[in-house]
Amino acid sequence: MRLLAALLLLCAFTTVSCGGAGSGQSVTVLGSWTGAEGDAFRAVLSGFEKSTGIHVDYTGTRDARAILASELHDGTPPDTAVLATPGDLRTYAAAGELAPVGGAQQGIGGDLTGATGPDGARRPYGIVVKAAVKGLIWYAPRALPAATRARLAQPIGSFDDLAKIASGAAAKPWCLGLEDTSNSGWPGTDWIEDVVLHESGAAVYDQWVSGNLEWTSDPIRKAWQTFGTVLAGTRSGTDAVLLTGYGKAGAPMFANPPGCLFDHEASFITAFYGQTSGRPQAGRDYDFVPFPGGRAVEIGGDLLGMFRATPAARKLVAYLTTAKAQETWIKRPGSGAFSLNRSVPPGDYPDPLSRRIAQTLASAGTVRFDASDSMPTVMAAAFDHAVLEYVTDPTAQRLDRILRSLDRLRCTTGSASAPPKNC
């Protein structure tokens, strides 16, 4: 009897697993990661369970966004959930569905998950579990003249400088594919976003994302026009650009002779390159330069929000941003994950290429989320569609109609916490 009492006391005051119950606490997580990504996340969660004794019930499904909306409607949300976009985070925060996470994450990029709550105050409402680095210009070194490779090894001041380098290597140097099932068009929005961020700066970018800068304004119009020069610099033709998947757009770089020379893609594209005929290898067969113009970096991020602020949920949120948890992601072969935790140095990444990408992120003066991901869902979808429309007819007249149409939508979507300006 005394032994049983002693064991019960031990279970009550420690995280020792007693009868398989651990701490007696649990936390639910809904996310979109399945397959290899799901396995990687479960490895992260396993570390949390071992260190805290808290059980994690993870549900991974590609329908996570719809399931979350349904569970919120029914009043039975998970404790935490991986959110599809920063725009979703802002919507849920404004509606009072999300709980603030306090100072759970202050790393590279600073306050990237700040949002306005129902009381009008701005607070962090999520964490970036892992990131992808966007705006990288990929090329196949062996397909380029020696003079071009030497120039790429030097600092490149602006996109105009990069365009001159590219056109010096070939009259039509750009790879481009816009197809991605129901989300076709986003590779074009990435081009436009990078031009806005690097050529016009973070203040203009932020105004645009928030809905307070007209699509017809000079910085946004010029970014579309720059994208138009990229279209003109592709040799594949309109139909091929519209029908080629983004993951296959860069494959012609590895052909003999090459079909294109430069591919604008995020860090995750390396997984697609590795599946190309001949199994291209990083460094030898493909390399990158950051998007030129300032020390700015655009990222895509997997965000986690807290819908029920239980003690176990708060502990999980805090754990997922630690160096220990982040390193579980980045050291997993082929994960393509990058960390915003400054305690995870570039040297911890598994190969030279990922270490260079990590250094690009760590040394950035400005970090911003993908603009269309940060816009309201309706606005983002219209942006994607507008890119596809522009590709079919990249004339000044068509562009003017497209931008005016996007501006009318901007004025009705509630992109900002206050009514959009200039409407």
N, C-alpha and C positions, 0 to 999 in steps of 0.2 A: 504493500500500500504506500509506504514511504517512497519507494522507487518510482511508482507511478506519479506521485505528487511532484517529485523532483523533475521528472521528464516533462510534465505539463508546464511547470514553471520555466524550464529551459525553452520550451516552444514559445511561450508567451513573450519572452524578452530577447530572443535572438532570431536570426533569419535562417537557423538550421532547419532543414527540411524534415518535418516530423510526420511520418505516415504519408509522405508524398504531397503534403499540403503546402510546403514552403512557408512563406510569411502569412499565408492565408489571403493575400491580396491578389487581384488579377486586373488586367487591363485589356480592352479590346481595341484592335486596330483594323481598319478597312483600307485596303490599298489596291492598286492596279498591277502590282508586280506579280508575275507568274513565271514559271519555268526557271531559267538560270537566274533572272533578277529576283524572283521569289526566294530561291535558295540562298542568294546572297543576303537578302534582308533577314531571312530566318537565322542566318549565321550571326548577324548583328544582334538580333533579339535574344539569341541564346546567351550571348555575353551578358546582356542585361539581366536575364533570368538567373544566371549563375551568381552575379554580383549582388543581387537584391533579394532573391527568393520569391520575386513577384512573377506570377504566371502571365504570359502574353498569349492571347487568343487572336491569331492573325488570319484574316480572310483576304485572299488574293484573287481578284477577278478583273477581267478587262471591262466589265460593266460597273466598275466601282462608282463612277460619277452618277449614273442613274440610280444605283442602289442607295447611295448616300442621300440623294434627293428624296427618294421614296421613304427611307427611314426617318428623315427629318420631318416629312409630312405626317408620318404616323406617330411622331413623338418618341421614337425609340432609336436615337442616333448612337453610333459607336462612341466609345470614349475618345478615340482619336481617329483621324482619317487622313490619307494622302490625297491632296487636292490636285485637280487637273491643271489649274493655272493660278497665277497671282490674282487674276480677275475674279475667280471663284472665291478666293480668300477674302477679298475686299467686299464682295457681295454678302457672304455669310457673316462677316464682321459687322457690317452696317445693319444687318437684320437682327443682330443680337444672338445669333446661333453659336458663334465661337466665343471661347473664353480667352482673355489675354494670356500670353505666356510669360509676361514679365521680361526680365533680361536674360532669357535662356540662350540667346545667340547674339553675340557682338563680335563678328569676325571680319573677313575680307568683304568689303562692300558696305559695311555698317548696317544700318537699319533697312533691310530689303523687304521685310515682312510687316512693316508698319501699315496700319489701316485705320480708318475712322469708324469708331464704334457707334452704337445707337445714341450715346450721350454727346456725340460730336467731338470727343477727345480722340487723339491719335495715339495708338499703342502698338507694340508688336503682337500680332495675332497668329504667328506661326513660326516654324523653323524651316531652314533649307536642309533637308536630309542629305542630298547630294546634288551636284551641279554638272551641267555640260557647258563647255566653253564654246561660244559661237563666234562667228566672224573670222574664221581661219581660212586663209587662201592656200589651198593644197596644190602641189605640182609634182610631176615625176621628174626627178633630176636628170635621169639618163635620156629623157626626151628633149631636153633644153640645150641650146648652145652654151658653150663654156662662158661666154660673155654674159649671158642672161643669168646663169647660176651665180656668177661673181657679183652681179648687181643686186640680186636678191639677198645676198649675204650682208649687204650694207643697209643702213637705215633708209626707210622709204617714208618720205614726208607726208604724202597725201595720196588720195585715190588717183588723182590725175597722174602722179608719178608712176604708180603701179600700172595704170592703163598704158602708159607709154612703154614700160618694160614689157608688158604682155603683148602689145601690138608689134613691138620690135622682134618678138620671137615668132609670131604668126599673124597673118592678117585677121583671122577669126580665131582667137585663142581660148574663148570661154566655153566651159562645160556648163550645161544647165538642164535640169529636169524638174518639173513642177508637180508631177503626179504623186499622190499619196492617199489613195482611196477617197474617203469622204472629206479629207482635209487638203485636197490639192490646192496649190497656190502658195503655201507658206514659205517655200524656199525663196520665192520672189519677195515676200514681205520681209524676210530676213535681210535681203540685199538692201531694200529701202531703209529699213531700220538702222543698219550699220552705217549707211551714208549719213543719215540724220545725226546719229550719235557722234560720229567721228568728224564730220564736216561742220556741223552747227553747234555741237556741244550739249552737255547734259541738261542745261536749263531749258533749251528749246525742246529737247527730247521729252523731258518731264511734262512740259506744258502740253505737248502733243498727246502723250499717253493719257493724261488726266482729262482730256477733252476740252482744254482751254486754248488750243491753237488750231486755227482753221486748216483744213486739208488743202485749201487753195492758197495758203501762205507761201512765200518764196522758198523757205527752207524745205518744206515738204514737196512742193512742185519740183524743185531742183533735184531732190533725191529720186523722184520718179523718173525724171529725165536722165539721170545718171544710170538708173536701171535700164532705161531704153538703149543706152550705148552698149550695155552688156548684151542685151538681146541682139543688137546689130552685129555684135562680135561673136555670135555663135554660128557655126557652119551647118548645124543640124536641121534648121528650118522650124517654122512655127509648130507644125504638127508634132514633130519629135520632141520639142520642148514641152508641149502640153501633155504628151502621152508617156514620156520617159519618167520612171520613178526616180526620186531624188537619190536613192541608194545606188542606182546604176548610172547616174549621170556622169560620174567621174571615170567609169570603166574605160572609155576610149583613150584616156591618158596612157594606159598600159599597152595599147595596141601598137603594131608596127606596120605602117607608120601611125603615129598617134592621131586620134580624131579630134582631140582638144588638149589644151595644155594646163589650164588653171580651173580649179573647182572651189567654189565658195561654200563651205560646209562647216558644221559643228564638229566637236571632238569625237562624237559617236560614229562619224563616217568611217573611221578606221576599221570597224567591224565589217562594213560592206566591202571596203577595199580588199580585205583579207580573203573574201569569198570570190574575188575576180579570178579569171583564168590565169594560171601561173602563180597564184598565191603570192601577190606582191608583199614585200617586207618593208616595215617601217625603216626610214632612214636611207636604205639602199634604193627602194623603188618609189617611195613617196615621202614628201616632207612638207613643211608649211611655213608661211610667214603670217604674223598677225595682221589684221586689217589695219591699214596705215592711217595716221592722223590722230595724234594725241595718245595718251596712255589710258584709253577707255576700253572696256571689255563688256560685251553683251553676253549674258548667260541664259540658259534654260535651267530650270530648277525643279526638283521634286520637293514639294512643300508638305509639311504635316501640320494639321490644325487640331486643336483640342476642343471637343464638343461637350465633354463632361469633365469638369475640373476636379477629378478625384485625386487623392494623394498619390495613388499608383500612376495615374496618367501624367501628373506633374513630374514624377521621377523619371518616367520614360522620356518625356520631352527633353528634360535636362540631360539625360544620358546620351540621346541620339546625336547631340552636337559635340560630345567629348572627342578628344583625339583618339581614344581607344576605339570607339564605335566607328568613327570616320575611317580609321586605318583598316578596319575590317572590310569596308567597301573598296577602298582604293587599291588594296593589295591583292584583291581577287582577280585572277587573270581574265582579261577581256571585259571587265566591268564598265570601263569608260567613265567611271565616276571621278569627280573632282570635289575637293573639300574646301569650304570657306573658313575652316578653323585654322587660324594662324599658327597653332601649335603642331600642325601637320606640315612639315617642311617639304619643299619639292623633292628633296633627296629621298623621301620615303616612298615615292612612286616606283612602280616595278620595272620601268624601262626608260631609256634616254628620251624617247619622244614624249611620253606622258610627263616626264620631269620638266621638259621644256614648256609644255602647255601649262603645267602647274605654276611654273615660274612666270609665265605671261600673266596668269590670273593674280598671283601673289603681288606682282609689281605694278598692277593697274592702279592708276590714280582715281579712276571712276569705274564702278561696276553697276550695271543696270540689267534688270530682267528684260527678256524679249518683249518688245512693245505690244505686239498683237496679243500675246498671252496675258498681258496686263490690262487690256481693254475689256469692256463688257463683251459678253459672248456674241451678241448680235453685231457689234461693231467689228469684232475680230473676223467673224464669218464674212462680212461684207468686204473687208480688206482682202481676204483670200480670193473672193470672187472677182474683185476689181482687178487684181493682178492678172487673172486668167483672161479677163476682158481686154486688158491693155495689151497683152501679148498678141492677141489676134489682130490688133490694129494700133500700133504704137505711134499714133500721130498726135500732134498738138491739139487738134480738135477733139479727138476721142478722150485724151487725157483731161482736157478741161471739163468735159461732161462727167467723167468718172469722179473727179475731185469735188465737183459741185454736188454730186449725188452723195458722196461720202460725208460731205459737210452737212447736208440736210439730215442725214441719219445721226451724225454727232450731236446735233441739237435736240434730239429726241430720246437719246439713250441714257441720259443721266450719268455721263462718264465721270463727272466730278461730284464731290460731296455737296457743292453748291451748284446752281444751274450753270451750264456751260457758258462761257463768255462769247461775245460777238455772234449771238444768234438772233 
